[in-house]
Amino acid sequence: MAHTHPLSIHLEFTSSYDMLDMLQVLTDHVCKQVGLDEDALHWVSVAVRESVANAVKHGNQGDARKKVFVTYEGTFEGRPELAVTVRDQGEGFDPEGVADPLAPENLLKGSGRGLFLIRSFMDEMTLRRAPEGGMEMRMVKRAQSAPPSDNPA
């Protein structure tokens, strides 16, 4: 089915890890709708899970009174892409202050790799303090170009 209009889904839910499984199913579905291949679908799903888990744990400090907001925006013109935005209601942080997980002193630490991995999995990733409060992460994944045909018609 060819899409002629952008895809837009907006979610708002309480700060809970219970939402991760539902988000996994939705993310997989949206990735397929946009036309991402299986590899891209996997990496987007991992990035969304990690970013929402970070929003619940680090952003909202596990406070169930606070919300997490997730937006999926798919475009189909030219090279299809999916943008996912995750926002929490926490105090925020300075992204430049996050320790480099590849630095020798951090290699054996059991945490601190989420942002590094998300940047590795996605084509774009930006962090900013949201005007509404909290931190906002925007991640973009583009569909791969169709491989050249071995058999020209």
Backbone as a printed PyTorch tensor [residue, N CA C, xyz], in Angstrom:
tensor([[[  0.8380,  -1.1780,   0.0000],
         [  0.0000,   0.0000,   0.0000],
         [  0.8860,   1.2450,   0.0000]],

        [[  0.7050,   2.1050,  -0.9940],
         [  1.4960,   3.3330,  -1.0970],
         [  0.8530,   4.4300,  -0.2560]],

        [[  1.6740,   5.0860,   0.5410],
         [  1.1780,   6.1840,   1.3740],
         [  1.3030,   7.4910,   0.6080]],

        [[  0.3120,   8.3420,   0.7500],
         [  0.3570,   9.6450,   0.1010],
         [  0.4220,  10.7800,   1.1050]],

        [[  0.3340,  10.4610,   2.3820],
         [  0.3810,  11.4900,   3.4210],
         [  1.3050,  11.0330,   4.5330]],

        [[  1.8510,  11.9680,   5.2910],
         [  2.7640,  11.5960,   6.3820],
         [  2.0450,  10.7920,   7.4680]],

        [[  2.7970,   9.9610,   8.1420],
         [  2.3150,   9.1800,   9.2730],
         [  2.6290,   9.9620,  10.5410]],

        [[  1.6580,  10.0580,  11.4630],
         [  1.8970,  10.7850,  12.7110],
         [  1.1380,  10.1070,  13.8420]],

        [[  1.8830,   9.6780,  14.8570],
         [  1.2970,   9.0340,  16.0360],
         [  1.8840,   9.7250,  17.2660]],

        [[  1.0040,  10.1340,  18.1830],
         [  1.4350,  10.8060,  19.4140],
         [  0.9360,   9.9990,  20.6100]],

        [[  1.8440,   9.6370,  21.5080],
         [  1.4980,   8.8790,  22.7100],
         [  1.8900,   9.6630,  23.9510]],

        [[  1.0880,   9.4830,  24.9970],
         [  1.3830,  10.0500,  26.3110],
         [  1.0120,   8.9800,  27.3260]],

        [[  1.9680,   8.6180,  28.2010],
         [  1.6840,   7.5790,  29.1790],
         [  2.4680,   7.8410,  30.4540]],

        [[  2.0020,   7.2030,  31.5340],
         [  2.6890,   7.3620,  32.8120],
         [  4.0490,   6.6870,  32.7530]],

        [[  4.9360,   7.1710,  33.5680],
         [  6.3160,   6.7090,  33.6090],
         [  6.3630,   5.2810,  34.1430]],

        [[  6.3810,   4.3050,  33.2260],
         [  6.3570,   2.9030,  33.6320],
         [  7.0510,   2.0410,  32.5810]],

        [[  7.8360,   1.0850,  33.0610],
         [  8.4850,   0.1410,  32.1510],
         [  7.4660,  -0.7940,  31.5010]],

        [[  6.2720,  -0.8820,  32.0640],
         [  5.2330,  -1.7470,  31.5080],
         [  4.8710,  -1.3590,  30.0770]],

        [[  5.1610,  -0.1440,  29.6850],
         [  4.8150,   0.3260,  28.3410],
         [  5.8030,  -0.1550,  27.2820]],

        [[  6.9500,  -0.6720,  27.6690],
         [  7.9930,  -1.0220,  26.6990],
         [  7.5580,  -2.0970,  25.7050]],

        [[  6.8240,  -3.1060,  26.1620],
         [  6.3930,  -4.1640,  25.2380],
         [  5.4010,  -3.6340,  24.2050]],

        [[  4.4660,  -2.7980,  24.6470],
         [  3.5100,  -2.1990,  23.7070],
         [  4.2380,  -1.3120,  22.7060]],

        [[  5.2140,  -0.5360,  23.1710],
         [  5.9880,   0.3230,  22.2740],
         [  6.7780,  -0.5000,  21.2620]],

        [[  7.2570,  -1.6570,  21.6730],
         [  7.9900,  -2.5450,  20.7630],
         [  7.1010,  -2.9450,  19.5890]],

        [[  5.8820,  -3.3660,  19.8820],
         [  4.9500,  -3.7800,  18.8300],
         [  4.6180,  -2.5990,  17.9210]],

        [[  4.3360,  -1.4520,  18.5040],
         [  4.0000,  -0.2740,  17.7050],
         [  5.1840,   0.1740,  16.8550]],

        [[  6.3740,   0.1940,  17.4340],
         [  7.5680,   0.6130,  16.6920],
         [  7.8090,  -0.3080,  15.5040]],

        [[  7.7080,  -1.6080,  15.7120],
         [  7.8960,  -2.5570,  14.6150],
         [  6.8840,  -2.2980,  13.4970]],

        [[  5.6270,  -2.0770,  13.8650],
         [  4.5810,  -1.8240,  12.8750],
         [  4.8520,  -0.5410,  12.0900]],

        [[  5.2050,   0.5140,  12.7940],
         [  5.4660,   1.8010,  12.1420],
         [  6.6760,   1.6940,  11.2100]],

        [[  7.7100,   1.0020,  11.6420],
         [  8.8950,   0.8120,  10.7910],
         [  8.5220,   0.1310,   9.4800]],

        [[  7.6820,  -0.8880,   9.5630],
         [  7.2390,  -1.5880,   8.3530],
         [  6.4130,  -0.6700,   7.4620]],

        [[  5.5440,   0.1410,   8.0660],
         [  4.7190,   1.0680,   7.2840],
         [  5.5780,   2.0620,   6.5120]],

        [[  6.6570,   2.5070,   7.1320],
         [  7.5420,   3.4870,   6.4980],
         [  8.3950,   2.8340,   5.4160]],

        [[  8.6280,   1.5160,   5.5450],
         [  9.4240,   0.8190,   4.5490],
         [ 10.8500,   0.5270,   4.9810]],

        [[ 11.0970,   0.5240,   6.2850],
         [ 12.4300,   0.1840,   6.7720],
         [ 12.6400,  -1.3280,   6.6610]],

        [[ 13.8620,  -1.7380,   6.3640],
         [ 14.1660,  -3.1690,   6.2640],
         [ 14.2720,  -3.7790,   7.6590]],

        [[ 14.4340,  -5.1100,   7.7130],
         [ 14.4550,  -5.8210,   9.0040],
         [ 15.5890,  -5.3580,   9.9190]],

        [[ 16.7640,  -5.0900,   9.3550],
         [ 17.8810,  -4.6170,  10.1870],
         [ 17.5510,  -3.2610,  10.8030]],

        [[ 17.0700,  -2.3400,   9.9750],
         [ 16.7220,  -1.0090,  10.4760],
         [ 15.6140,  -1.1000,  11.5130]],

        [[ 14.6200,  -1.9480,  11.2620],
         [ 13.5150,  -2.1390,  12.1970],
         [ 14.0630,  -2.5720,  13.5660]],

        [[ 14.9950,  -3.5060,  13.5700],
         [ 15.5830,  -3.9680,  14.8290],
         [ 16.2780,  -2.8280,  15.5720]],

        [[ 17.1190,  -2.0700,  14.8700],
         [ 17.8920,  -1.0230,  15.5330],
         [ 17.0050,   0.1200,  16.0180]],

        [[ 15.9620,   0.4590,  15.2490],
         [ 15.0300,   1.4920,  15.7030],
         [ 14.3190,   1.0160,  16.9650]],

        [[ 13.8880,  -0.2390,  16.9790],
         [ 13.2050,  -0.7690,  18.1670],
         [ 14.0920,  -0.7190,  19.3980]],

        [[ 15.3610,  -1.0900,  19.2410],
         [ 16.3000,  -1.0350,  20.3720],
         [ 16.4730,   0.4190,  20.8350]],

        [[ 16.6160,   1.3410,  19.8890],
         [ 16.8140,   2.7520,  20.2370],
         [ 15.5910,   3.3250,  20.9570]],

        [[ 14.3920,   2.9910,  20.4940],
         [ 13.1750,   3.4950,  21.1440],
         [ 13.0570,   2.9130,  22.5490]],

        [[ 13.2870,   1.6250,  22.6970],
         [ 13.2360,   1.0060,  24.0350],
         [ 14.2200,   1.6800,  24.9880]],

        [[ 15.4480,   1.8570,  24.5160],
         [ 16.4880,   2.4620,  25.3580],
         [ 16.1210,   3.9050,  25.7250]],

        [[ 15.6430,   4.6720,  24.7710],
         [ 15.3260,   6.0760,  25.0540],
         [ 14.1450,   6.2010,  26.0070]],

        [[ 13.1330,   5.3470,  25.8610],
         [ 11.9840,   5.3990,  26.7760],
         [ 12.3920,   4.9030,  28.1660]],

        [[ 13.1950,   3.8450,  28.2260],
         [ 13.6850,   3.3750,  29.5320],
         [ 14.4900,   4.4780,  30.2250]],

        [[ 15.3160,   5.2040,  29.4650],
         [ 16.0690,   6.3250,  30.0330],
         [ 15.1310,   7.4260,  30.5180]],

        [[ 14.0680,   7.7080,  29.7580],
         [ 13.1060,   8.7440,  30.1580],
         [ 12.4320,   8.3710,  31.4760]],

        [[ 12.0580,   7.0950,  31.6180],
         [ 11.4130,   6.6290,  32.8550],
         [ 12.3980,   6.6600,  34.0240]],

        [[ 13.5870,   6.0690,  33.8160],
         [ 14.5470,   5.9070,  34.9140],
         [ 15.2780,   7.1990,  35.2640]],

        [[ 15.9360,   7.7840,  34.2630],
         [ 16.7920,   8.9410,  34.5360],
         [ 16.0230,  10.2600,  34.4730]],

        [[ 15.1560,  10.3960,  33.4720],
         [ 14.4180,  11.6460,  33.3250],
         [ 13.3870,  11.8450,  34.4200]],

        [[ 12.4520,  10.9010,  34.5050],
         [ 11.3520,  11.0320,  35.4570],
         [ 11.6430,  10.3680,  36.8060]],

        [[ 12.8410,   9.8200,  36.9680],
         [ 13.2510,   9.1970,  38.2360],
         [ 12.2450,   8.1440,  38.7130]],

        [[ 11.5850,   7.4560,  37.7640],
         [ 10.6280,   6.4140,  38.1240],
         [  9.3400,   6.9290,  38.7370]],

        [[  9.1150,   8.2270,  38.6980],
         [  7.9280,   8.8440,  39.2940],
         [  6.7210,   8.6010,  38.3840]],

        [[  5.7930,   7.7500,  38.8140],
         [  4.6230,   7.3930,  38.0100],
         [  3.6660,   8.5640,  37.8120]],

        [[  3.8430,   9.6450,  38.5530],
         [  2.9970,  10.8270,  38.3320],
         [  3.4480,  11.6230,  37.1210]],

        [[  4.6890,  11.3710,  36.6830],
         [  5.2180,  12.0840,  35.5190],
         [  4.9450,  11.2820,  34.2560]],

        [[  4.9170,  11.9710,  33.1410],
         [  4.5720,  11.3660,  31.8510],
         [  5.7910,  11.2210,  30.9530]],

        [[  5.6570,  10.2980,  30.0000],
         [  6.5900,  10.1510,  28.8880],
         [  5.7690,  10.3820,  27.6260]],

        [[  6.3350,  11.1250,  26.7030],
         [  5.6600,  11.4450,  25.4460],
         [  6.4900,  10.8710,  24.2970]],

        [[  5.8420,  10.1370,  23.4040],
         [  6.5290,   9.5490,  22.2580],
         [  5.7530,   9.9190,  21.0120]],

        [[  6.4740,  10.4170,  20.0160],
         [  5.8650,  10.7710,  18.7370],
         [  6.6010,  10.0550,  17.6230]],

        [[  5.8350,   9.4420,  16.7340],
         [  6.3650,   8.8090,  15.5290],
         [  5.9020,   9.6480,  14.3400]],

        [[  6.8440,  10.0110,  13.4790],
         [  6.4940,  10.7620,  12.2680],
         [  7.1910,  10.1100,  11.0810]],

        [[  6.4000,   9.5940,  10.1650],
         [  6.9570,   8.9510,   8.9850],
         [  6.7030,   9.7910,   7.7550]],

        [[  7.7060,   9.9010,   6.9120],
         [  7.5410,  10.6040,   5.6420],
         [  7.8560,   9.6300,   4.5170]],

        [[  7.1570,   9.8050,   3.4070],
         [  7.2550,   8.8680,   2.3030],
         [  7.7310,   9.5200,   1.0130]],

        [[  7.8700,  10.8220,   1.0060],
         [  8.3500,  11.5270,  -0.1810],
         [  9.8490,  11.3160,  -0.3150]],

        [[ 10.3120,  11.0480,  -1.5200],
         [ 11.7490,  10.8340,  -1.7200],
         [ 12.1800,   9.5790,  -0.9850]],

        [[ 13.1780,   9.7060,  -0.1520],
         [ 13.6790,   8.5770,   0.6390],
         [ 12.8820,   8.5010,   1.9410]],

        [[ 12.0770,   7.4450,   2.1240],
         [ 11.2570,   7.3570,   3.3450],
         [ 12.1070,   7.3970,   4.6040]],

        [[ 11.5540,   8.0060,   5.6470],
         [ 12.2470,   8.0470,   6.9310],
         [ 11.2540,   8.0650,   8.0690]],

        [[ 11.7560,   7.6570,   9.2260],
         [ 10.9690,   7.6690,  10.4460],
         [ 11.6960,   8.5130,  11.4800]],

        [[ 10.9850,   9.4780,  12.0510],
         [ 11.5150,  10.2840,  13.1600],
         [ 10.7280,   9.9080,  14.4120]],

        [[ 11.4470,   9.6260,  15.4890],
         [ 10.8190,   9.2940,  16.7670],
         [ 11.3310,  10.2930,  17.7940]],

        [[ 10.4000,  10.9280,  18.4930],
         [ 10.7560,  11.8780,  19.5390],
         [ 10.2670,  11.3300,  20.8720]],

        [[ 11.1410,  11.3430,  21.8710],
         [ 10.8090,  10.8810,  23.2220],
         [ 11.1080,  12.0300,  24.1740]],

        [[ 10.1010,  12.3820,  24.9860],
         [ 10.2740,  13.4850,  25.9400],
         [  9.8110,  13.0410,  27.3150]],

        [[ 10.5560,  13.4550,  28.3380],
         [ 10.1710,  13.1730,  29.7220],
         [  9.8140,  14.4840,  30.4130]],

        [[  9.4740,  14.4090,  31.6880],
         [  9.1350,  15.5970,  32.4790],
         [ 10.1240,  15.8020,  33.6240]],

        [[ 11.3340,  15.2960,  33.4540],
         [ 12.3400,  15.3980,  34.5010],
         [ 13.0460,  16.7360,  34.5180]],

        [[ 14.1210,  16.7840,  35.2980],
         [ 14.9060,  18.0030,  35.4730],
         [ 15.8250,  18.2830,  34.2900]],

        [[ 16.1120,  17.2600,  33.4880],
         [ 17.0210,  17.4520,  32.3610],
         [ 18.4720,  17.3000,  32.7820]],

        [[ 19.3530,  17.3090,  31.8060],
         [ 20.7790,  17.1530,  32.0620],
         [ 21.5450,  17.7940,  30.9220]],

        [[ 22.8350,  17.9640,  31.1260],
         [ 23.7060,  18.5070,  30.0950],
         [ 24.2680,  17.3350,  29.2980]],

        [[ 23.8600,  17.1590,  28.0370],
         [ 24.3590,  16.0340,  27.2370],
         [ 25.8800,  16.0240,  27.1050]],

        [[ 26.4990,  17.1910,  27.1530],
         [ 27.9620,  17.2620,  27.0550],
         [ 28.6350,  16.7120,  28.3100]],

        [[ 27.8820,  16.6290,  29.4120],
         [ 28.4340,  16.1300,  30.6660],
         [ 28.4060,  14.6150,  30.8000]],

        [[ 27.8280,  13.9230,  29.8140],
         [ 27.7620,  12.4630,  29.8680],
         [ 29.1390,  11.8850,  29.5410]],

        [[ 29.6020,  10.9900,  30.3840],
         [ 30.9390,  10.4110,  30.2190],
         [ 31.0260,   9.5900,  28.9330]],

        [[ 32.1880,   9.6340,  28.3060],
         [ 32.4480,   8.8560,  27.0900],
         [ 32.5680,   7.3800,  27.4680]],

        [[ 31.6420,   6.5090,  26.9710],
         [ 31.7040,   5.0950,  27.3560],
         [ 32.9210,   4.3660,  26.7910]],

        [[ 33.6140,   4.9780,  25.8200],
         [ 34.7960,   4.3490,  25.2360],
         [ 36.1000,   4.7730,  25.9130]],

        [[ 36.0090,   5.7300,  26.8440],
         [ 37.2010,   6.1470,  27.5840],
         [ 37.6660,   4.9780,  28.4590]],

        [[ 38.9770,   4.7890,  28.5860],
         [ 39.4940,   3.6330,  29.3460],
         [ 38.8970,   3.4980,  30.7450]],

        [[ 38.6840,   4.6180,  31.4320],
         [ 38.1560,   4.5460,  32.7990],
         [ 36.6830,   4.1330,  32.8430]],

        [[ 35.9900,   4.1520,  31.6930],
         [ 34.5600,   3.8160,  31.6620],
         [ 34.2560,   2.4660,  31.0080]],

        [[ 35.2710,   1.8160,  30.4690],
         [ 35.0310,   0.5870,  29.7100],
         [ 34.3700,  -0.5220,  30.5260]],

        [[ 34.6670,  -0.6030,  31.7970],
         [ 34.1220,  -1.6800,  32.6230],
         [ 32.8640,  -1.2910,  33.3900]],

        [[ 32.4060,  -0.0630,  33.2220],
         [ 31.1890,   0.3670,  33.9020],
         [ 29.9840,  -0.3390,  33.2950]],

        [[ 29.0070,  -0.6520,  34.1280],
         [ 27.8240,  -1.3830,  33.6800],
         [ 26.7300,  -0.5110,  33.1090]],

        [[ 26.9280,   0.7950,  33.0970],
         [ 25.9020,   1.6900,  32.5510],
         [ 26.5950,   2.8230,  31.7960]],

        [[ 25.7900,   3.6850,  31.2060],
         [ 26.3480,   4.8500,  30.5340],
         [ 26.5780,   4.6770,  29.0450]],

        [[ 26.0020,   3.6350,  28.4670],
         [ 26.2210,   3.4030,  27.0310],
         [ 24.9850,   3.6870,  26.1780]],

        [[ 23.8600,   3.9810,  26.7960],
         [ 22.6040,   4.1560,  26.0660],
         [ 22.6670,   5.2020,  24.9720]],

        [[ 23.1210,   6.4100,  25.3040],
         [ 23.1790,   7.4780,  24.2980],
         [ 24.1480,   7.1220,  23.1790]],

        [[ 25.2770,   6.5260,  23.5340],
         [ 26.2620,   6.1060,  22.5360],
         [ 25.6390,   5.0900,  21.5720]],

        [[ 24.9190,   4.1080,  22.1260],
         [ 24.3080,   3.0920,  21.2800],
         [ 23.2180,   3.6790,  20.3860]],

        [[ 22.3900,   4.5460,  20.9410],
         [ 21.3290,   5.1620,  20.1400],
         [ 21.9460,   5.9450,  18.9820]],

        [[ 22.9880,   6.7120,  19.2570],
         [ 23.6670,   7.4490,  18.1690],
         [ 24.2030,   6.4960,  17.1020]],

        [[ 24.6700,   5.3240,  17.5300],
         [ 25.2140,   4.3390,  16.5930],
         [ 24.1230,   3.6900,  15.7510]],

        [[ 22.9490,   3.4810,  16.3270],
         [ 21.8720,   2.7640,  15.6530],
         [ 21.0780,   3.6320,  14.6880]],

        [[ 21.0190,   4.9280,  14.9580],
         [ 20.1490,   5.8200,  14.1860],
         [ 20.9800,   6.6810,  13.2370]],

        [[ 20.3270,   7.2200,  12.2030],
         [ 21.0130,   8.1110,  11.2570],
         [ 21.2390,   9.4930,  11.8640]],

        [[ 20.3310,   9.9090,  12.7310],
         [ 20.4600,  11.1910,  13.4370],
         [ 19.9460,  11.0070,  14.8580]],

        [[ 20.5260,  11.7530,  15.7930],
         [ 20.0160,  11.7850,  17.1540],
         [ 20.3940,  13.1260,  17.7640]],

        [[ 19.3920,  13.8400,  18.2550],
         [ 19.6440,  15.1150,  18.9260],
         [ 18.9550,  15.1050,  20.2850]],

        [[ 19.5730,  15.7930,  21.2260],
         [ 19.0410,  15.9580,  22.5780],
         [ 18.9050,  17.4400,  22.8620]],

        [[ 17.8270,  17.7960,  23.5280],
         [ 17.6670,  19.1930,  23.9390],
         [ 16.7210,  19.2620,  25.1310]],

        [[ 16.8230,  20.3660,  25.8440],
         [ 15.8360,  20.6310,  26.8970],
         [ 14.5600,  21.0800,  26.1970]],

        [[ 13.4740,  20.4330,  26.5150],
         [ 12.2010,  20.7490,  25.8730],
         [ 11.6190,  22.0310,  26.4580]],

        [[ 10.9970,  22.8620,  25.6200],
         [ 10.3700,  24.0860,  26.1360],
         [  9.3150,  23.7910,  27.2050]],

        [[  8.6670,  22.6210,  27.1110],
         [  7.6340,  22.2400,  28.0770],
         [  8.2310,  21.6950,  29.3660]],

        [[  9.5360,  21.5270,  29.3980],
         [ 10.2170,  20.9410,  30.5450],
         [ 10.6820,  19.5370,  30.2030]],

        [[ 11.7070,  19.0820,  30.8880],
         [ 12.2480,  17.7550,  30.6460],
         [ 13.2130,  17.7450,  29.4670]],

        [[ 13.6660,  16.5470,  29.1390],
         [ 14.5760,  16.3670,  28.0060],
         [ 13.8040,  15.7660,  26.8460]],

        [[ 14.2460,  16.1270,  25.6470],
         [ 13.6300,  15.6120,  24.4360],
         [ 14.7190,  15.0390,  23.5400]],

        [[ 14.5170,  13.8050,  23.1060],
         [ 15.4350,  13.1480,  22.1840],
         [ 14.6950,  12.9320,  20.8750]],

        [[ 15.3270,  13.3520,  19.7800],
         [ 14.7510,  13.1160,  18.4500],
         [ 15.7090,  12.2130,  17.6890]],

        [[ 15.1630,  11.0930,  17.1930],
         [ 15.9580,  10.0980,  16.4760],
         [ 15.3670,   9.9260,  15.0790]],

        [[ 16.2180,   9.8040,  14.0790],
         [ 15.7650,   9.6270,  12.7010],
         [ 16.4480,   8.4150,  12.0930]],

        [[ 15.6540,   7.6000,  11.4020],
         [ 16.1850,   6.4680,  10.6390],
         [ 15.6080,   6.5530,   9.2260]],

        [[ 16.4990,   6.4850,   8.2280],
         [ 16.0830,   6.5610,   6.8320],
         [ 16.1000,   5.1670,   6.2090]],

        [[ 15.1540,   4.9440,   5.3160],
         [ 15.1290,   3.6780,   4.5740],
         [ 16.3390,   3.6330,   3.6540]],

        [[ 16.8820,   2.4380,   3.4960],
         [ 18.0090,   2.2630,   2.5800],
         [ 17.4920,   2.3560,   1.1550]],

        [[ 18.3440,   2.8420,   0.2740],
         [ 17.9770,   2.8670,  -1.1330],
         [ 17.8090,   1.4360,  -1.6130]],

        [[ 16.9380,   1.2470,  -2.5770],
         [ 16.7370,  -0.0910,  -3.1300],
         [ 18.0440,  -0.5600,  -3.7750]],

        [[ 18.4520,  -1.8070,  -3.5400],
         [ 19.6920,  -2.2950,  -4.1330],
         [ 19.5740,  -2.3540,  -5.6580]],

        [[ 20.6740,  -2.0920,  -6.3500],
         [ 20.6020,  -2.1220,  -7.8040],
         [ 20.2410,  -3.5360,  -8.2910]],

        [[ 19.4620,  -3.5740,  -9.3380],
         [ 19.0300,  -4.8590,  -9.8950],
         [ 20.1520,  -5.4820, -10.7130]],

        [[ 20.3610,  -6.7960, -10.5400],
         [ 21.3630,  -7.5230, -11.3270],
         [ 20.8640,  -7.8310, -12.7270]],

        [[ 19.5590,  -7.7250, -12.8890],
         [ 18.9610,  -8.0750, -14.1500],
         [ 18.1770,  -6.8820, -14.6970]],

        [[ 18.8220,  -5.9910, -15.4590],
         [ 18.0920,  -4.8300, -15.9730],
         [ 16.9900,  -5.2720, -16.9270]],

        [[ 15.8410,  -4.6770, -16.7860],
         [ 14.6850,  -5.0710, -17.6210],
         [ 14.6730,  -4.3740, -18.9490]]])
